Amino acid sequence: MDVLETSKLVDEELYSRQLYVLDMPAMQRIREAKVLLSGLQGLGAEVAKNLVLMGVGSLTLHDPHPTCWSDLAAQFFLSEQDLETSRAEASRGLVAKLNKAVQVSVHTGDITEELLLDFQVVVLTTSKLEEQLKVGTLCHELGICFLVAETRGLVGQLFCDFGEDFTVQDPTEAEPLTAAIQHISQGSPGILTLRKEADDHYFCDGDLVTFSGIEGMVELNGCDPRPIRVQEDGTLEIGNTATFSCYLRGGAVTEVKRPKTVSHKPLAVALLQPHMVAQSPQEVHRAQCLHQAFRALHQFQHLHGRLPKPWDPVDAEMVVGLARSLEPLKGTKGEPLDEALVQTVALSSAGGLSPMAATMGAVAAQEVLKAISRKFMPLDQWLYFDALDCLPEDGEPLPKPEDCAPRGCRYDGQIAVFGAGFQEKLSWQHYLLRLKAEVAAEATHRLNSDLQVTPLTMLLDPTTEHIFGDNFFSRVDGVAAALDSFQARKYVAARCTHYLKPLLEAGTQGTMGHASVFMPHVTEAYRAPTSTLASEEATYPVCTLRYFPSRVEHTVQWARDKFEGLFCLSAETINHHQQVLTSLAETDGPQVLTLLQEVLGILRERPQTWQDCVLWALGHWQLCFCYGIMQLLNHFPPDKVLEDGTLFWSGPKQCPQPLEFDANQDTHLLYVLAAANLYAQMHGLPGSRDQTALRGLLKLLPLPVPQHLAPNSPNDPKLAPASAEYGPEQLKKLQEVLEVWNGSPPLKPLKFEKDNDSNFHMDFVAAAAILRAQNYGILPANRSQSKRIVGKIIPAIATTTAAVAGLVGLELYKVVGRPRPLSAFRHSFLHLAENRFNRWVPFAPAIQKFHHLTWTCWDRLKVPAGQPERTLKLLLAHLQEQFGLRVKMLLHGRSLLYSAGWPPEKQAQCLALRVTELVQQVTGWIPKPGQRVLVLELSCEGEDEDTTFPPLHYEL
């Protein structure tokens, strides 16, 4: 059974977050794949790193060229000790250490047809054009997927040839649409009505669908995919159902993804007739000019045996001349060559940059995965990416050749693009990074021993502002953040705005990623999406979880809550039962009463044997999935009608049905197995994993009839919800139950741990959620999906992470250099599964006005320290004199310090106090060590409703 077994081919724990992106069949194909990677400079190293982390079966490295100084700028597997050593041989050991499950080897000879036959995918990253054409032709003839990836300074190129008849089994990252069924009519055509839920389902005409879980019209379950037509009222025509059984209840309709076929041309053809991945005609033309620039660079290298010298105008002009003389590309509309663009490419082409290698290496590795897994649409067929916006703007001085010449150091590749002066400035930068700092510090120091790294393991939040305060931020030049929640991002961004520090912010989800830059006084400040912040903090209504679930998330959260109540909170309650009884006598708080209800329902008698635990688990199965549902239906029958004439069980309220226990059904068995083992663990008893023995035992045991059915009905006075009165009779009964536990060893509360596959925690939650979904006719989540929902796991894959890191690095170049205008900066978004790559200039900060005063979110009203310190009266006079502001209210945080609407006596008392004295009296504020500024907020007479004045920085 899939919920109990794990794949023998794929380590689900190692690849857990990646599996949420790729699924198990795709991952199994990846584990069996063989890839040849030729070229181990920075770009090749990135491709190798990503492929190994993502678990390809084997990776063969090919690069006989010796390591040189310029390699070290972007090739993190190499160090000074590897100079003059073959790049492939020097890299192999560290590449292999990334993932012991991947076989990493080195090929030292030429690339021949015989060699190619052993691989499914071949990637070239530093090859000359002649070799690219030779290998590309062989791969096309042999049916081997072929990629070329290159970076030249701030420009990258990627080419894909997956053959003339390549089938993509799963073209998109999105999960297939699934919707619950409300009703299906018999007829030709049959009309399917979807259940109304919070989420809309956007089926389209012609979609193929299949069905599952339908009762009554069972002929549809598991049928061949059927095309649908969407009606104006949202119902679906699903074909002829006239001869089918009558529909009774339940079921789901699920979209069937259609495979797509891709036809690629060989490199020899595509070189002169390129298909470009681009979003607009302007981007297509730019890509075509970059295409010609790369062809011209190959010709220059063929003629001179080298690339153009860094920022050498003579060499650059020769490249422009070669590009001008190239055969025109077929299919173009005669647009002129952008010679200035080609010249800029040539001037900076000698460099090798880590951010460019990271970005292009990530995209290339993702295309390798597409070739292997046949998941997601491949590129068609050329992709060009440039970050020439990192260079000086028009009119600004360009780097000089002598400043960009090789120095014989590990940063030569970077110096070739930006110059030695820039490199020195970069070396003095002090940046604050994200969590997991100790591991990151150790890893980054191994990559570059010149880097000074201080790991700080404290959380960056309001509780640590005494650490990350004025003194700390005065020593950092900026912040790079890749946090997991928008709440945390919002806080860190607010700190950057307060201290006027640049913020480089990034995030990923599956194959989607973004990178953003926020520069003081240049760009707008970071703003978290309001809807996302709200969704992070949202919880499901208790009644929805207990009685009226309509979505799979409701069933999983219900199961997770059951685990907490049954195996953790109940044990803690019993262990502290004397305190519980005392607190109950003093208060009827909902939390205490909820715990007591769980105790009454669960811990009637202390188990002594494994069979006792099994009997308890079986009884709880009956309570949750049979008798509890029957009791709910007694109170709210299926045909119950409300006063307005509508059915009670309608809309998102799906009428549940009780289940009958069957030990031969895998999910029923798994629930009892997991619940019994958890119950045994809680009581310090040995458990059992023997499913065969358990199935036999269950067939011998009678189905227990629960003595009571609490808490399962919202309107039963005997089974009142937690907020109701808990009377003396119930208290006495509870005390009698708790007497049993006097003198017994304490119970062991079980703390939920989702990542341990042997502790039965996720087994219980997954099985309980499935059974709950079956009760309510909801399409259930499998074990993996339940784990993702419970853990709020964000799907992740190495390629997206690397690409986003590269995009952040490109913006860092701009932040570190001389002051740059808004037009130099870029926000970026990519979706590797759908071949979307967008970069755009950020918005400028919004300007606010009040009378003669103008400001943005980056400005503040500064009040210098006075000797002696100012009273509030003098502060208000200073604000009126300096800024023309008549203060109406003054606040510190949420505390009101002063209001012009207060009675004169109260105003006079406040105005006479020193500012810090006033803040201390009102809020209890105590200055933190090293604190230099007290931040106050104000409103003024005559302001509009939407006016937000700059914060008042009162210097201490």
N, C-alpha and C positions, 0 to 999 in steps of 0.2 A: 504494500500500500504506500502511495506516494508520501503520505504524511509521516511515515515511520522510517522510510528508507532514504538514504542519500546516495548520490551518484558515485560510482567507483572511479569515474574518469575525472571528475572536477572536485576540487577542494572547495566546498561551499563556504566555509568560514574564511578562507584566504581571499576568495573572489566575491564576498557577499554583496558589497555595494555595486560592484561591476555587474553582477548577475541581474540586478534590478534594471540595468540598461540593456543588457544583451540577451537575456533568457538562457535557459539551460541548453537547448539544441545548438544555438550559436556558439556558446562557450565550449561545448564538446568538439565542434568543428575546429575551433581555435586551438584547443589542446592537441589536436592531431596534425596541425599544419607544420610545414617546413618552409622556412623563409631564408633567402639569400640576400644579404645586405652588403653592398660594395661601397666603400668610402666611409672612413671613420674620423672625419673632421667633426666640427661642432654639430652640424646638422645630422650626420650619421649617428653620432653618439645619442642624440635625442631620440631618433627613430629606434635605435637599439634599446634604450632605456624603456621607452613606452611599450614596445613589443614584449619585452621580458616581463615587465610588471604586469602586463595583461595576460600573460600565460601562454604564448605560442608554444607549440610542441618542441620545436628546435629552431635555433637561429644560427646561421653560419655567417661569420664575419670575414670580409675580404678587403684588405688594404695593405699592400706590401710597402707603401711609402713610409719613410722615416718621419718620426715626430719632429716638428720644428717649433720655434718659439711662438709663431703666430697661431698655432693650433690651440695653445693653452687658454686663449681668451674665451673660447666657447666650448672646448672639449673637456668636460669635467672628469672624465676617466683618466686623463693624462696629467702628469706632473713633470717638474724639471728633471726628475730621475729617469724619465722615459725618452729624453731627447736622443735622436738618432736611432731609436728602436722602432720597429714596425708598428704602425698605429693599431692594427688589428691585434697583434700579439700583446701589446702593452695594455690594451683595453679589455681583453677577454676575461681576465680574472675578476675585475670589479663588475663587469656586466653580469657574469654568472652569479655573483653574490646577491644580486637583486632578487633572484627567485630560483631556489634550488630545484624547483620542479621543471625548469626549462633547460634543455640541453644546448649549451653554447660551445661552438667549435670555430676553428679558423681554417680558411682555405688559403693556401699560399701561392698557388699557381694561377694560370690564366683562366678566364671564364670561357668555357667551351660548351658546345652543344651537349656533350656527354654529362657535364656537370649540371647543366640547367635541368635535365630530365628528372632530377631528384627533388625539385622544388615546385611548390604551387604558386609562389610569389617571388619575384626578383625586384630589388630596389637598388638603383644606382644613384649616388649622391655627389661624387666628385669626378665623374668620368668625362673624358673629352667627347665631343659630339660624334666622332667616328665610332667610338666604342658604344655609345648610346644607340646609334643607328644599327650597328651589327647585332648587339644583344637584343634590341627591341624587335628586330626582324625575326630572329630565332624564336623569341618568346611568343610572338604572334602566330608563327607557324606551328609551334608545339602546344598551343593552348595554355600557356603559362601567363598569369597576370603580371604586368610589367609596369613599373613606376620609375620616373626620373624626378629627383628633387634636388634643387640647388638654391643656395643663397649667395648673393654678391653684394656685400655691404648691407644696405638697407632695402634690398629688393630680393624677393623670393619667387621661385618658379616651381610648379608641380605639374607633372604630366602623368596620365593614367591610360593604360590600354588593357582592358579586361577581355578583349576578344570580340568577335563579331556577333556572338550569340550568348551573352552572359545573362543569366536569370537571377533576379533579385527576389528572394523568397519573401522578405518582409521589408517593404520599401520605406516605412516611416517608423519613428520612435514611439509614436502615440499608441497606447493600448487600444485594442479593438473596442468599438462602442458596444456597450452592453446596457440593456434597459429591462426593467421588470414589466411583466405583462399583466394588464388588468382584465382583458377579455379577448377572445378570438371567436368570430362568427363562423358558422358553417355556410359555405356558399362558393360561388365562382364569380369574382374572386372572394376569398376570405378576407375579412377586415380585422386587423389586429389593433387593439387600443392599448396604448402604453399607460402604465401607472403614473400618476402625477407625483413628481418628486421635486426636491429642491434643485436638483441639477437637470438642465435641459439636455436632451439627446438629439444630436443633429444628424439624423440619417438623411441620405440623399437618394434621389431616383437612381435606380440601377445598382445600388449597393447589393452585395450578396450577403445573406444572413443565414444563420442556423439557429436551432432552438434547443433548450434543455430544461429539465425540471418541470415540464408541463404535466398536470394531472388531467385525465379525461382524454384530450386530443393528443394521445401519446404518439400518434403516427408522425408528428412533427419532431419529436425528440431525436436528435442525432441525424436528421435527414440530410441529404445532399444540399449544398448551398442553394438558396432560392433568391432570385432577384425580387426587389420590392419597388413599389411606387408610393411616394409620399403624397397624401391627400392634403387639401387646404386646412383641414381641421387637425392635422398632425397624426391621424391614423395611417396605418400602413396596409396597402394591398399586398398580400403574400401568396397569391396564386390560388388554385382550386383546392378548397377544403370541404367541398360538398359531401364527399363520401367518408369523411373522417368522423371519429367519435366526437361527442359533444364536449366542449371545453368545460372543465370544472373550476380549476384554480391554479394559481402559481405559474412558475416558469419564467424564463428570460429569453430575449432575442439578442443575438450577438453577431456583430459584423464579422464577416470573413474577409481577411485581407487578400487582395489579388496579387499574385506575383507579376513582376514587370520584367521585360527583356530589354537589355541595353546592347547597342552595337557600337563598338569602338574601332577606329582606324589605327593602323600601325603608325609608329613614329615617323617613318619615312614619308607617309602621306600627310599626317597631321601637322608636320613641321611647316608645310606651305599652305595648308588648308585648316587652320586651327579653329576649334570651337572653344570659346572663352566662357568661363564662369564669371558672370558680371550681372549687375543689377540694372544698368542703364546704358544707353548708347555712348555716353561720355566715358563710362568705365570700360566698355568694350574697346573704344578707340585707345584709351590709355594702356590697356592690356596688350593691344596689338603693337603699340610703340615699344613697350617693354619686351615683348616677344622679339622684335627686331633688334633691340639692344642686346639681348642675350645671344642671338645669332652672331651679331657683330663681335661680341666679346670672345665667342668661340673662334671666330676667324682671326682675331687679333692674337689670341693665344697660339693658334696654329702657325701664324706667320712669325711670331717673335719668341715663342717658347715660354711665355710668361703672361701674367695679367698686367693691365696698365698700372703704372706706379701711382701711389696715393696722391691725389690732387695734382697730378702732372697735366698741365693744359695741353701739351703737345700730344701725349698719348691719348688724352680724351678726344682731341680733335680727329685723330686717326680713327678712333672707334666710330665717331659720328660719320666720317667719310665712308667707312665700311658699311654702316647701316644704310647710308644713302644709296649705295650701289647694289644692295641686295635685291634679289628677285621679289617683286611685290607679292603680297599674300593673296591667295585666291579667295574670292567671295567678299573682299573689302570693297567699299564704295569710293575708293580713290581719295580718302582723307590724307592730308599731308603728314609726313613724319614729324613728330614733335622733337626737333633736334635738341632743344634745350633740355628736355627730359632725358634723352639718350646721353647727352654730355654729363649731366649730373650723375646718372648711373655709372658712367665710366670713371668719373673722378673719385667716387667712393667705393668702387668695386673690389679693391684689393683687401678690404677689411672682412673680418669674421666676427660677428656679434652674437653673444649669447641669447638675447631676446629674440632675434630673428631666427636663430636655430631652434629655439624652443617652440615658437609659433609654427614655423613651417614643418619642423619635425613632428609636431603633434598632428597636424593635418595629414601628413604623409602616412604616419602610423595608423591613423583612423581609416585611411583608404586601404591600407593593407588588411585591416580587420574586415572591411566591407568585402574585399576580394575573398577572404577566407570563409567568413561566416555567411555571406550572401544576405546580410542584414544591412539595410539602409542603402539609398541610391548613391552610386559612385559619382565622382566628378565627371563632367562632360566638356572636354577632356583636359583642358589647360586651365590652371589657376595661377594668376599673378597677384602677388601681394607686395605692396611697398609702404615703407614708413619714412619716405623722404621728407616728411614734415618734421622729422627730428633735426634736420639740417637748418642752418640759419635762413631766415626769411629773405625775400628779395630785397636788395639794398644793404643787407648786413654783410660784414666781412666774412669771407669763406676761409676755411682752414688753409694754412700755407704748406706747400710740399715739404719744407724742411721740418715743420712741426709734426708732420705725420709719417716721417721716415721711420723704419724699424729701429728699435732701441736694444734688441736682444733681451726682451723681457716678456713675461707671460701676458702682458696687455697689448702686445704689438698689433693684434687683430683689431682691437678697439681704437688704438691710437691712429691706425691707418684711416679711420673714418672721422674721428672727432679731434684728434691732435693730442699732444702730450700735456698741454696746459689743462685741457678738459679732464684728462685722466687724473691729473694731480688733484684737481678740485673734487672729483668723484671719490678719491681715496680718503678725503677728509669728512665725508658725509656720515652723519650719525642718525640711524633710523630705528624706529620702534616697530616691531613685527608682532605677529599673531601668537596664539597659544601653542602648546606643545614645544615650548622654547628650548628645553634641555636637549631633547632629541634633535631639534633643528640646529642648535648651536654646535653639537658634536658633528653632525653631518656636514654642515657648511664649512666648518674649519678643516675637515678632511679634504673638501673640494679645493679650498684656497687657504693656505696657512697664513697668508698676509692679512686675512680678515680677522678683526677683533670682535668677538661675540660674547655678550653678557646675557646668560639666560635668566629671565625673570618669570617665575612660575606663579606669581600672584595674579588673581583676576583683575582685569581692568574694568572697574565698575565703581559706583558711588562709595562703596565700602573701603576702597583703597586709594581714595583721593589724597590721603596723608602721605602716600608713597608716590603716586603719580600726580604730583602737584606742581606748583610753580617752579620749584628748583629743578625737578625732573624735566619738565617740558622745555625749560630754558636751554637745556643741553642737547635736545634733539632737533634735527633739521626737518623732519617730516615723519609721517606715519604710513605704513603699508598694512592694510587690514584685509583679511579674508575670513570673516566671522560667519558662524552658522545661523545666526538669527538676525532679523531686522532690528530687533530691540537693542541688541549689542552694537550693531552698526550705527544706529542712531546715537547711542551714547558716545561712542568713540568719535564720531563725526562732530558731535557737539563740543568735545574737548579740543578737537583740531580748530574749530571755529573760534573757540574761546582764546586759544593760544596763538592763533594766526599761523598754523602749521599746514603745509600741503598734505593732502590725504590722497593716497593711491588705494582705491577700494575695488575689490574683485569678489566674484562668487561664481559657483557652477551648480548645475543640476543636470545630471545625465550628460548628454552631448551638447547642452547649452551652457554658455558662459558669457560673462560680461567683465569689462575692466573700465574703470572710470577714474578721472583725475579731478580734484577740487583744489584750485589754487586761490589763496587769499587775494581778494580785490580784483581777480581776473575772471574766474568762473563763478557760477552759482554755487552755494553750499549744498552738501548732501541732504536729500530729503527722502526718508523711507516711504514707500508706497503705503498710503493710509489703509487700503483694503488688506494688504499683506500683514501689516501690524495687527489689525483687528483679527485676522484669521489665526495668527500665532497665539493670541490670548483667548480665543474662543473655546468654550466648553459645550458639551452636548447637554441639553436639558435632561434632568433626572427622569422625568416621566417618559421621555422619548426612549431612553435606554431601557427602562424597566418594562414598559408596556407597549410602546408604539414604534419600534425600530422600522426604518424604511430604507436604510443604506447599509452597505457592508461595513462601513466604519462604525456604525452603531453596534453591530453585533460583536465586533472585535473589542471595542471599548467596554462593552458589557462583560465580555469574558475576562478582560484584564481586571475589571473591578471585582468580579467574582473571585479571582485568584487572591487579590489583596484582602478581601473580607474573610475568605475561608481559611487561608493559610498564614496570614500575617497579623491582621488586626485582631482577629478572634483569639489567637494565641497570646497576644500582648494583653488583651482584656482579661483572659483567665489568669495570667501571671500576676496581674495587679487587681484582682477582683475586689479586694477590700476597699481600695481607693475608688474603684468604679461604683461600688454600692454607696460609699459616702458622697461621691459627687452626684449620684442620682438623687439622693435625698435632698441635696441642695439645689440642684438645677435639672432641668429637663432638656438640656442642649441637644440639638439634632445629631451631632456626631456621636455622643455617648449612646443615645438611644439606638442609632443604626447599628453600632457595634453589639449592643445587647440583643437586638433582633437576630443578628448573625449567630451569637452564642446560643440562644434558645434553639435555633434551627439546626445547629451543627454538633455541638459538644454535649449531647445528652449523657453519654457514657464514654468512659475512657477505653479505647481499644486495647486488646491484649495480644492479638495475633494478626498475621497478614490477612486471614479470612475476615476478621472483623473490619479491617480497612477496606477490603473489597465490598463487603456488605454495606458499609457506610457510603462508599462511592456509588454503588448501584442505587441506593436509596436517594442519594442526591441527584443522580441522573433522572430518576422518576419525578422528584420534586420540581426540578427545573424545566424539564422538556415534556412532561406528560401532565402530572396533577396540577402544577402551577398554571399551565395553559388552560386546563379544563376549568379551574376556578375562575380565571379571568373571563372565560366565555360564559360562565354562569352569571357573572355580573353584567357582561356586555355581550349578549347573544349575537350570533352572526347577522340576524335580521333586525337588530335593534334600530329604531328610527328616532331621530331627534325631533324636537318640537317644530322645527321648520320644515319637516318632511324629508330631510336628507338622511341617508343611511349613516349610522355611527361609524361603521367600518367602510370608509370611502376616502378618496384622495390619498394622502400619504399613509393613512392608517390602514395597514393590511391586516385582514382578519387572520389570526394565527390558527394553527391546527396542532393538536398534541401528537407526539411521536410515540410509537410502540417500540420498546427495547428489543433489539435483536443482536445477540452476541456474534452473529455471523457478519454483521456489517462493520467494516473496518473502523469507521469513525466512532461508533458506539463503543467498540472494544477499546479504542485508544483513549477515550474519555475516562472510562473506568480504570484503565491501567495507569494513566497519569494521575488522576485524582486519588486513587488508592495509595500510590507511591508517595505523593505529596503529603497525604494524611499520615502515612507511616513515618515519614521524615519528621513531621511536626511533633510526633509522639515518641520519637527515638526508637522506632521499631524497624526491623529489616524489611525491605521491599522485595520486589521481584520484577524481572524483565521477561519472564517466560510467557509469551502470548498464547501459546498452545495450551499450557496448563491453565491460564486464566480463562480462556474460552471454555474449557471443560468444567472449571469450577462454576462459572456463571450459569451453565446449563443445569447444574445441580441445585443452585440457590433459588429459593422462591423470591419473586419480586416483592420487595418491602413496600408496605403502605405507610407513607409518612403520617405521624401522629397529628401534624398540623401543616399548614401550607404557607406559613409566613416567610418572608413578606412578598406577596405577589399580586395583591389586588389593591388598586388605589382607593376603593370605596368601602372596604370591609372594616367595620369598627373594631373587630377583634384583631385585625392585622393592620393597625394604623400606621401611616408613614411616620418618619422620624420626627416630624415637627409636632405630632399630636401629643396629648397628655399620656403619661405613663403611670397608670393608677397603682394603688396599693396591692391589688390582687396580683398584677403582673410582677411587681417588685418582689412580693413574697415568693412567687413561683420561681423567679430567677434566683433568689437567695437559696432556695432548696437545691436547684441545679448546681449552683456554685459550691455548695457544701461538699459535693462529691470530690472536688479538686483539692480540698484542704489536705495538706501533708503530702500531696503527690509531687513528683519532680516537675519542675517548670517545663512548659511546652517550648518548642523551638520555633519562633516566628521565621517564616521563609521570606527573604528579601528577593524580589523578582529580578532575575538575571536572564536576559533574552539570548545572550551569546553563548551559553553553555548548552550544547545540544544533548547532554546526557543527564540533565537535572530534572527533566519532565516539565519545566516551567512553560516553555513554548508549546510543548505537546498538549498541555492542558488548555492553554488559551486558544490554540488553533482548533482543537476538537470542539471546545465549547462554542466558539464562534460559528463553526460550520453547523452544529446542531441548532443553535439559535436561528441561523439563517434559514434552515430547513423548516423550523416552526413557522416562520413568517413569509416563506416563499421568496426569499432574497437570494440572489446568486451569491454563493459563499466565496470567501477568500481562501486560497490555499495557505499552506504553512508559511511560505516565503512572503506572501502578501500580508498575512497577519503580523509577521515579524516587522515588516516595514511600517505598518500602520502603528503598531504598539510603540516601536522605537522612534517614530517620527524620523525615519532614516531618509536622508537625501541621497538619491542615486548618484554614484560618482564613478568616473573612469579616468585613467591616467592621461589620456590624450587631451581632454578638455582642460584639466588642471594645468598641464604644461603649456597649452596654447594661451590660456589666460595669464599665466605667469609671464610669458613672453610679452604679451600686450602691456602688462603693467611695467615691465622693464623698459619698454620703448618710451612710455610717458615719463619714467624716471630720468631719462636722458634730458628731457626738456625742463624738468623741474630743477635739475642740478645746474644746468648751463646758465647763461646770462638771462636776465628777465625777458620773457617771451610774451607776445600778444596772444589774445584769445584764439586767434585763427590757427595757432600752432598746436593747440591741444586737441586730443581726440578721446571721446567715449567710444567704446567698442562693444559689439555684440556678435556672437557667433553661434551657429547651430550646425555642428559637424554632421549630424544625421541628414540634414536637409540642404547642406552646401550653402548656407547663408553666412555671409561675412559683411558686417556693416560697421562703418566708422563715421563719426560725425563730430562736428565742432560743438562743444558744450554751450549752453546758454550763459550769457553774461549775468552777473547778479542784478536782481531787480532793484531799481532806485526808488526810494521813498522820499517824500517831501513833506515839510511842515513849516509854513511861512518861508523864511530864508534858508532853512536848514535842509540839507540833502544827505542821505546816507544809504548804505547797503547793509546786508547781513554781516559783513566783515568789519564794520565800523563800530566804535564804542565812544562813549563820553568819558574822557579821562579827567579825573580830579586829582591833582598831585597832593602828596602828603603835606600837611601844614604843621608848623611848630608855634604854639601848641596845637593839638588836634582841634579840628573844626567842630563846633556845635552843629546840630541839625539846622538851626536858623542861619548860620553862616554858609552851610552847604547849599541851602535853597537859594540864598542870595547870590552865591557864585554861579549857580546854574542859570539864574535869570540874567545875570550880568554878562556871562561868557557866551551863552547859547540862546538867550532870549526865551527861556522855558519857565513858565509859571507852573510849578509842580502841584498836581492835584492829589496824587497818591504816591507813596513810596513803599516798596516791598523788598523783602529779602526772602527768596524762595517763594513760598506761599503765605508767608506771614506779613501782615500789614503793619508797617512801622509808623506811618503817618497818613492822615487824611485831612484835607482842607474842609471836609464836612463835619469833623468832630467838634464838640463844644469848645469854646475858647479856652476854658481852664485846662482841658486835656491837651489841646494843641500847645499851650504855653509850657506845660510840663515836658512834652517831647522836644520842643524847639530848644529848650535850655540844656538838654543832654548832649554830650559828645556822641558822635555817630556810632562809634564802636560800643559805647556804653548803652545806647538805645537798642542796638541789635542784640546785645547780650541779655538785656532785660526782657525783651519781647520773645526771643527765640532760644535763649540759652546757648547761643553761639560761642565757641571757644576757638581762637585762631589756631590753625594747624601749624606745625613747625615749618618754617620757610615760606609761609603764605605771604604774598606780597600785595594782593589785591582783594578787596571785599566787593563782590558783585551785587549790585542793587538794580531793581527794575522800577520804572516810573511811568506815570501817565500824567498828561498835562491838560490845562484848560484849553479848550478850543480844538482838541484833536478829533479826528474822524474815528468811526467804529473800527475800521480796519488798520489803523495806524499802530505800528509796533515800534516804539522808540528803541534806539540802540541801548545795550546794557550800560549801566553806569559803573565804571571801574574806579572805585575809591581806593587810592593807594594807601597802604599801611606804613 
